[in-house]
């Protein structure tokens, strides 16, 4: 089940709560894939209101339920357009079309050799045989949810786009909406969607980039983090499922062996790798000065998650092969050379070290826009910590102060805890909205 929670402060905190369960063509075409099975969405219930009573909320803040099932299901990520309409990435392919390499380790040698999405497709066909057809049974989708009467609760929802159900399709995990255009990140494509008659359903779709997710990899190491930069370009991220995108001039752009941050024009042109060496940069955020940051996940071997200053050309040190190294050091150089540590004397010179180690499962992230919450949140970031269970998950808040060529994290605290959040964004009303997965992995 999933939830959207809009947390605003005493000035008022709208909370969105979504509950739910839980084929873009193989070659990035402009039509949806064949019709998948109808998704199963939970019926309306009081579960959202009951869950809110258990949340631990920072002083001066109030939580309201903004939306719940059956308006949406399984929210992974969301964003608002300038009219205050929420576009929600909903997954129905998690463990039902999207695998995790840890469950099919006999594929590992081929897996690490994959350089393109075509390689992954061939790998899947070799191993799956007759089961291959099942990987088109379920579709990801984008829903549009809005509060039309302005009473502080969502009252209208449409399935904005679906049909993302090819065997290569991943978990749709990033969305951005602006002036009628919606950019949607779902391996293997980066989509541009439009609703030309404003009926709530996208009637135009174009794959701007094809070639994300060259391997099966870990669940959740997908394409995500779609944001506009201060330069008017679109920034997006992909985890260490890797990337290899052919662009119009014949070049290949991407990082097959690690996660990275891309930058391109809104029409998809001038695609470039902005930064690399990341494991799973779930989301991206700019501060008011144009500095870019992300939270990067740990590898479950004693290393810690990281808050990363993302600089152009920067290498954060991770390579996918490290995940499977056990001797003489678990995770190879990543642990042996302390590549995940904040800066220390003698650290590898090529590395852009993380600012600090924070969270266990960094996910969605937002930056205070200057209104809607108390003054004490000025210049603060809001970082989701998804730990697989609601009791020890929630949203951190903190700010940064300059330290040499980088920053130092200060004033860390919880803004809301006891909620299995997946994403956090500010709405046009100044409210802080949080999506809640409700149940564990």
N, C-alpha and C positions, 0 to 999 in steps of 0.2 A: 504494500500500500504506500501511497505517497501523499505528501502534504506540501502546500505552499503556505508559508507563514510570513505575513508582512509585519515586521516589527517596527513600530514607530514609537516615539517616546510620548511622554505625558502630553506633549502637544497632541499626541495621538499616534498610535502605532497600528497601522493596518497590518493584519496578518493574513497571509494567504495560506490555506492549508489544502493540499491536494492529496487525496488518497487514491490508490489504484492498485492493480496487481503488478504484479510483477515485482515491380522491382525495378529501385533505380537500376537501370540496365548495367550490365557488367562493364560497358565501355562508356559510361557517363553520357547517356543520351538525354534528350529533353522531354521524354515521356516517362511516366511511372512504370515500374515493372508490373508483371501480371498480378492479378488480385490475390492477396494473401488471405489467410484465415481472418475472420472478424476478430478484433481484439476483445478480450474479456476485461470489463471495467466494473469495479465494485459499485454497488448501489449506495444511495445516500444513507448516512448514518450520523450519529452524534460523536463518533470517535474523535474527530478533530477538536471539538469543544472540550471533550474530556481530557485529551492529551495536553491541551494548553495549561490546564490546572497543575500539571506536573513540571512545567518548565521553570527554570531558574533564570529570572530576568534581572538585568542591571537596574539599580535604583532609578526611579523617575521614568521608566519605560513601561508601556502597556502593550499587551499582545492581543490582537483581534484576528479572528478567522476570516480570511478574504475569499477563499475558494476551496472547494473540496469535491470529492467524487459525487456524482459521476461526470463532473465537468472536465476532469483530467485524470491521468493515470501515470504512475511511475515517472515523476519529473526528475530528469537528470540535470537540466540547466534551463535557464530562462532569461529573457530580457524584455524590456519595454520599448515601444515606439514613442514618438513624440506626443501621441494622443492618449498615452497611458494604458494601451492595450498590451497584455502580456503574451509573448510568444514562448511556448513551452516545448522543450525537447522531451518527448515521452518515449520510453523504451519498452518494446515487447519482444526484442530479440536477445535480451540477456539470458544466456544459457538455453536459448531456443533459436540458434542460428549464429550465435557468436560464442566461440570456444575460448578456453584458456589453455595455454601450452602445458600448464602443470598437470592437466588431466590427460594429456596425450604425449607424454614425454618420448615415446618411440618415434615421434616426428622430429625430434630436436635437431639432429644433424642437418636435415633438409631445411628445417626452419631457419637456422642461423645462416644458411647459404642463400636464402631468398633475397633477391635484390629488387624485384618489381612485384606489382600486384599480379601480373601474369604468372610469375613464379609461384605465388601463394595459391592462385586458382588451380594450377597444375598439381601442386602438392595436395590440395584438398580432394581433387578428383581421384588421385592415385590411392589415397588412404580411405576415402569414404565409400567408394563404389556406389551401390544402390542407395545408400543413405544420403548421398549428395543432394537429392531432390528435396529432402526435408529442410535444407538450409534456406529455402525460399518460402517457407510456410508462414513466416511472421514478418511484419513490417514495422519499422520505426515510423514515427509521425511527429508533426509539429501542430500543436493546437494553439488557437488564438482565444484568449479569455479577456473579458472586459466588464467593467462596471458601467452600464449605460445610464442608470438613473442617478448615479452619484451619491448613493447612500453608504458607500464604504464597503460594500460586498459585491463580488462578481456575480453577474446575473445572466451572462450570455457567453456561449462558447461554440466554436466551430472547429472541425478538423481542417486546419489550414492547408496541410499537405501530407500525403502518405504515399505508399507504393515504393518505399525504400526497402526492398525485400530480396535483392539478389544475394547469392551465397557470399559475395564479398562485402556486403553491407555490414557496417559495424553498429555500434551504439551511437546514435546521434547525440552529440554532447556539447554543441556550441551553436548559438544563434545570436544574430544582431539584426535589428529592424530600424530603418530610417527612411522616411518619406516615400513609403510604398514599396521599398525594396527590402527583402529579407535574405540575409546570408546564413546558410545552414551548413554546419560542418558535420559530415557523416561519412566516415571511411567507406569507399575509396574516393569519394567526391567532395568537393567544396562547391555548394550549390548557390545559385542566385534564384530566388523565388519572387514572383510578383502576383498580386491580386489586382488585375487591371480594372475591374468593375466594382471593387470594394464590397463584394458579397461575402467575404470571410473565407473564401477558398482560392488558393493560388491557381491561376490558370496559365501561368508562364513559369517554366523552369529551365535553367541552363546550368550545365556543369562548367564552372569556371576553371577548375583544376581536377585532374584525375590522376591517381597514383599514390594516394595516402594509404598507409597500412600494408606494407610489403610482407608482413608476417602475421601469424596468429597472435603471438605475444601474450601478454597478461590482459585479463579482463579490465576494461576501463582505461587502457593506455591508448586512447583514441584521438580523434581530431576534436579540438575544443577551443575555448579561450578567444572567441571572435570579438574584437574591439576596434573602434576607430582610434587612430592616433592623432596627436595634435597637428601632424603634417597632412591630414586628410586621407591618409592611406589606411588600409585595413590590416590589422595584425591578427594572427591566429597561431595556434600551437598544435602540435601533435606529439604523442608520447613515443616511446621507443619501439612501437610497432613499425616505425620507420616510414620513409617517404621517398618517392622517386617520380617526379612529375615532369612530363614532357611539355614544354611550352612552345608557343607558336613559331619561334625562330629556330626550333630544333634542339635547343639546349635541354639538358636534364637538370632539374632543380630539386634538391632534397638532401636528406641525410638517412640512408638506409640502416645505419647501425646505431642510431641514437635519436632522442627526441629533439625537437627544434621549434623555433619561433619563425614564422613566415611574415613577410610584408609584401603587399601588392596594392595596386589601385583598385577602386571599387568595382571596376569592370573585369578584374582578374589579371590585367596586364602588368608587366614589370614585376613578376613574382621573383622574390629572392629570399634566401635564408638570412634572417636577421641575427640569430644567435643559435647555438647548438650545444650538445653535451648535456642535455637534460634527460631525466628519466621519464617523468610524467607530469609535465607542467599543465595542470588541470585548467587554469584560468589565467588571464592576464589583466593587469590594471595599471593605469597611469595616475600619477599624482598631479597636483595642480601645476607643477613645474615641467611636466612632460617626461619625467623619469618613469621607466617601465619596470614592473615587478611581477613575480610569480611565486607560487608555492610549489615545491617539487617533492615528490614522495620518496620515502626511504625504500630500501631493497630487502627489508626483513632479515638483516644479518648484523644487527648491532649498530648499524649506521642510523642516523636520524634525518627526519625530513628537514627541508631547508626553505628559508625565505631568501629569494634570489633577486639581486639587482641585475636586470637583463640589459646588457649593453651591446651595441652593434658590433658584430664579429666576435662576441665573447663565447668562450668554451667553458662550460660548467663541469666537464670532466667525465661524464658518464658514457659508457658504451654498453650495448645490450649483452655482449658476450660476458661481461663481468658478472651478470646475474647467475651464471651457471658455473663459475669458478669456485672450487672448494679447497684446493691444495696448491701451494702451502698456505694461502690465505683465502678465507671465504670472501668472495666478491673481488678477488685479485687486487689490482692497484687501488681500487676505490676505497677499500679499507686499509690496505697495507701502507698506502701513501697519504691516508687521511684526506682524500680529495673532497669529502663532504663536510670537512671542518671549516668553520670561519677562519679568516686569515690568521696565520701564525708564522713566526720566523722560520725560514727554510722551506716553506711550502712551494710546491711545483710552480714554476714561474709562468707557465702558459695559461694557468687557471684563473678564471674570475671566481674567487671564493664566495660562498654564500654570506649574507649579512649575519645570519644567526640560524640556529636550529630551533624550530618551533612546530608544534602540532605533530600528529602522527599520520593523519590522512588529509593533507591540505587539498581543498577542492575549490569551490567558488570563492570569489573575492570581489570586494567593492571598496570604493574610496568615498569618504564623506563629501557631498557636494556643497556643503555650507549652509544647508537649511533643513528643517524637519526634525532634527535631534538637538539636544542641549549643546550649549557652547563648548562643553568639555570634550566633545567629539571632534572639534576642529582639527583638521589635518590628520585624521585617523583612518586607518585601513580596517576592513572587516574581513576576516579569513575564516571560512568554513573548515572545521576539523571533523572529517567523516571517519569514524573508527569502527564501523560495522555494527554498532549497537547504540540505541538512543541515550542510554544512561550516562555514557562517558563521551558523548559527542556534542557539538554545538558550534558557536561562532566566537572566535577571539577578536578583540580589537586592540590596536596599538598604534603608535606613531613612530616616526623616524627622526633622527637628527644627524647632520653631516658628521662624518668621521673620515678624515683624509679624502681619498678619492671615492669612498663608498659611504655607508651609513651605519648607524647604530640603532637597534630597536629599543624603544623605551615605552613605559606606561602600559605593559601588557595586562590584559584582564579579559574576563568573559563578558560578552554583552547578552548572550542567551545560551543556556546550557541545558542538557537533558533532552535534546532534540537531534534526531539523525538527519541533519541538514545535508543537502547536496549543493545548493547554490544560494547566493545572497546578492541582491541588487537594490538600488534605490529607485523608487517610482517617481513619476513626475510630480506627485503630491508631496514629495519629501520623505515619504515613509520608507522604512527599511523592510524589504520583503525577503522571506526565506522559504525555500522549498524543503519539504520534509519527506524523507524516504520511509519513515515510520518503522518498518521492520528491517532486520539485518540483511547481510549479503544475500 
